Amino acid sequence: MTDLPRATDVAIIGGGFAGVATARALTQRGVRSVVLEREDALGRFASGRSAGLGRQLAEDDATTALTIRGATLLRGALAAAWQPCGGILSFDLEADAEVYAARAARFGVATERLDRRRAIARWSGLAALPIAAALYVPSDGVIDVGGLLAALAREAAVVCGAGVERVEPSPGGVRLTTARGALDARVVVDASGAWAGGVTGDPALASFKRHVYVLEEVAPAGAPYWWHLGAGELYVRPDAGGLLVSPCDAAPTTAADQQPDDHGRRALAARLAGTAWSAASIARQWACQRAFTPDRAMRLGRDPERPWLVWAAGLGGHGATAAAAVGERVAAACVSALG
């Protein structure tokens, strides 16, 4: 869609994973919606810069429920964007591995316990990590981020260059003033990522900058991704003939078009010290941002004070894996709000 309609049932602010997944789910329910994207393309700031790790076991049960459901949909209707490879989660402490193993058991996710020797056999370059225990998750994978955004948007009406400037309740719904004109809607979904709450006057989410690098190194053939969940957190995965690495840095920031900086380079050097890649050349680099609510729980569903507002915010870096499940949940809230 190139022209802004005059009215719709649901106006969705933001064309990242949460926004287009919600639009797709609404279309499947027969509900009219329009995605209003400020930029000239989808996923410019966070979703499009995801490293694409399809990790199902998250930090808490609520997020894990969404990532597992999202991965199920990725392996099904959205399979063109999913590459099965499995994943390894490693830990500094045996007790932390036990927590994740228990979560996997509660959700029925098959895992294999690995001791240090068996884990390092998969990725010998990571032998310097302080690994007390590890879990192999065979049903994990990696995600083609651009392919996923395109697949979700295929069933969505999207208007780019339509940044929302004002939202005002009106009889029967809401009037949105955008850079492309005015739009009347019955329900508004705030799916604007790190900018969530900006046009509604709500407190800003907490945003953190993270760096991702592709090194000029060759990953082990057929290797699963590896995510070390210890004090020196990092993740690695093969990437088109190179090695994708993130030092999992988390510098507090404000919502912006994040660019790489020296802090990221220092974090990378610290994480790779002692590994096989401590002197590797960097082929590509970028920075992204992750946004969190105060309690770090995703903010999904109807606003308790404003019947016309539904949230799809605070995905906290799990947007790629959870996207389709987030879309289902937010679309259901929209249907409820529409009455």
ChimeraX attribute file (.defattr): number of C-alpha atoms within 10 A of each C-alpha:
attribute: neighborCount
match mode: 1-to-1
recipient: residues
	/A:1	11
	/A:2	9
	/A:3	12
	/A:4	20
	/A:5	14
	/A:6	11
	/A:7	18
	/A:8	17
	/A:9	19
	/A:10	30
	/A:11	26
	/A:12	28
	/A:13	28
	/A:14	29
	/A:15	31
	/A:16	27
	/A:17	32
	/A:18	36
	/A:19	35
	/A:20	35
	/A:21	30
	/A:22	33
	/A:23	32
	/A:24	24
	/A:25	24
	/A:26	24
	/A:27	16
	/A:28	14
	/A:29	13
	/A:30	9
	/A:31	17
	/A:32	17
	/A:33	25
	/A:34	26
	/A:35	28
	/A:36	28
	/A:37	26
	/A:38	22
	/A:39	16
	/A:40	11
	/A:41	14
	/A:42	26
	/A:43	24
	/A:44	16
	/A:45	20
	/A:46	24
	/A:47	27
	/A:48	21
	/A:49	17
	/A:50	23
	/A:51	25
	/A:52	23
	/A:53	25
	/A:54	29
	/A:55	27
	/A:56	26
	/A:57	22
	/A:58	17
	/A:59	13
	/A:60	13
	/A:61	15
	/A:62	11
	/A:63	19
	/A:64	21
	/A:65	16
	/A:66	25
	/A:67	26
	/A:68	24
	/A:69	19
	/A:70	26
	/A:71	27
	/A:72	20
	/A:73	18
	/A:74	25
	/A:75	18
	/A:76	11
	/A:77	10
	/A:78	17
	/A:79	18
	/A:80	14
	/A:81	19
	/A:82	24
	/A:83	16
	/A:84	15
	/A:85	17
	/A:86	21
	/A:87	25
	/A:88	25
	/A:89	24
	/A:90	28
	/A:91	25
	/A:92	19
	/A:93	16
	/A:94	13
	/A:95	12
	/A:96	17
	/A:97	20
	/A:98	16
	/A:99	12
	/A:100	21
	/A:101	19
	/A:102	13
	/A:103	18
	/A:104	20
	/A:105	11
	/A:106	10
	/A:107	13
	/A:108	10
	/A:109	17
	/A:110	13
	/A:111	19
	/A:112	12
	/A:113	17
	/A:114	17
	/A:115	14
	/A:116	17
	/A:117	12
	/A:118	13
	/A:119	22
	/A:120	17
	/A:121	11
	/A:122	17
	/A:123	19
	/A:124	14
	/A:125	17
	/A:126	20
	/A:127	16
	/A:128	14
	/A:129	22
	/A:130	16
	/A:131	22
	/A:132	17
	/A:133	22
	/A:134	31
	/A:135	23
	/A:136	20
	/A:137	23
	/A:138	16
	/A:139	19
	/A:140	27
	/A:141	23
	/A:142	25
	/A:143	24
	/A:144	20
	/A:145	22
	/A:146	16
	/A:147	16
	/A:148	27
	/A:149	24
	/A:150	17
	/A:151	19
	/A:152	23
	/A:153	22
	/A:154	14
	/A:155	16
	/A:156	25
	/A:157	19
	/A:158	26
	/A:159	23
	/A:160	21
	/A:161	16
	/A:162	23
	/A:163	19
	/A:164	22
	/A:165	15
	/A:166	15
	/A:167	18
	/A:168	12
	/A:169	16
	/A:170	13
	/A:171	7
	/A:172	11
	/A:173	18
	/A:174	21
	/A:175	22
	/A:176	23
	/A:177	17
	/A:178	19
	/A:179	15
	/A:180	17
	/A:181	15
	/A:182	19
	/A:183	19
	/A:184	23
	/A:185	24
	/A:186	22
	/A:187	27
	/A:188	28
	/A:189	31
	/A:190	24
	/A:191	30
	/A:192	25
	/A:193	31
	/A:194	27
	/A:195	21
	/A:196	24
	/A:197	17
	/A:198	16
	/A:199	16
	/A:200	13
	/A:201	10
	/A:202	9
	/A:203	11
	/A:204	17
	/A:205	22
	/A:206	20
	/A:207	23
	/A:208	21
	/A:209	22
	/A:210	25
	/A:211	27
	/A:212	25
	/A:213	24
	/A:214	23
	/A:215	22
	/A:216	16
	/A:217	18
	/A:218	13
	/A:219	21
	/A:220	14
	/A:221	9
	/A:222	10
	/A:223	16
	/A:224	24
	/A:225	26
	/A:226	26
	/A:227	22
	/A:228	22
	/A:229	20
	/A:230	17
	/A:231	11
	/A:232	17
	/A:233	17
	/A:234	20
	/A:235	21
	/A:236	24
	/A:237	25
	/A:238	22
	/A:239	16
	/A:240	10
	/A:241	12
	/A:242	18
	/A:243	21
	/A:244	25
	/A:245	24
	/A:246	24
	/A:247	24
	/A:248	21
	/A:249	21
	/A:250	16
	/A:251	14
	/A:252	14
	/A:253	16
	/A:254	17
	/A:255	20
	/A:256	14
	/A:257	11
	/A:258	18
	/A:259	14
	/A:260	16
	/A:261	12
	/A:262	8
	/A:263	13
	/A:264	25
	/A:265	17
	/A:266	12
	/A:267	19
	/A:268	21
	/A:269	15
	/A:270	13
	/A:271	24
	/A:272	22
	/A:273	13
	/A:274	15
	/A:275	14
	/A:276	14
	/A:277	17
	/A:278	14
	/A:279	12
	/A:280	14
	/A:281	12
	/A:282	14
	/A:283	13
	/A:284	12
	/A:285	18
	/A:286	16
	/A:287	20
	/A:288	23
	/A:289	29
	/A:290	26
	/A:291	27
	/A:292	21
	/A:293	18
	/A:294	11
	/A:295	8
	/A:296	16
	/A:297	15
	/A:298	21
	/A:299	18
	/A:300	22
	/A:301	21
	/A:302	22
	/A:303	15
	/A:304	9
	/A:305	7
	/A:306	10
	/A:307	16
	/A:308	22
	/A:309	24
	/A:310	25
	/A:311	24
	/A:312	28
	/A:313	28
	/A:314	29
	/A:315	26
	/A:316	20
	/A:317	20
	/A:318	24
	/A:319	26
	/A:320	30
	/A:321	32
	/A:322	29
	/A:323	29
	/A:324	28
	/A:325	25
	/A:326	28
	/A:327	25
	/A:328	23
	/A:329	17
	/A:330	27
	/A:331	28
	/A:332	18
	/A:333	20
	/A:334	27
	/A:335	15
	/A:336	12
	/A:337	19
	/A:338	15
	/A:339	6
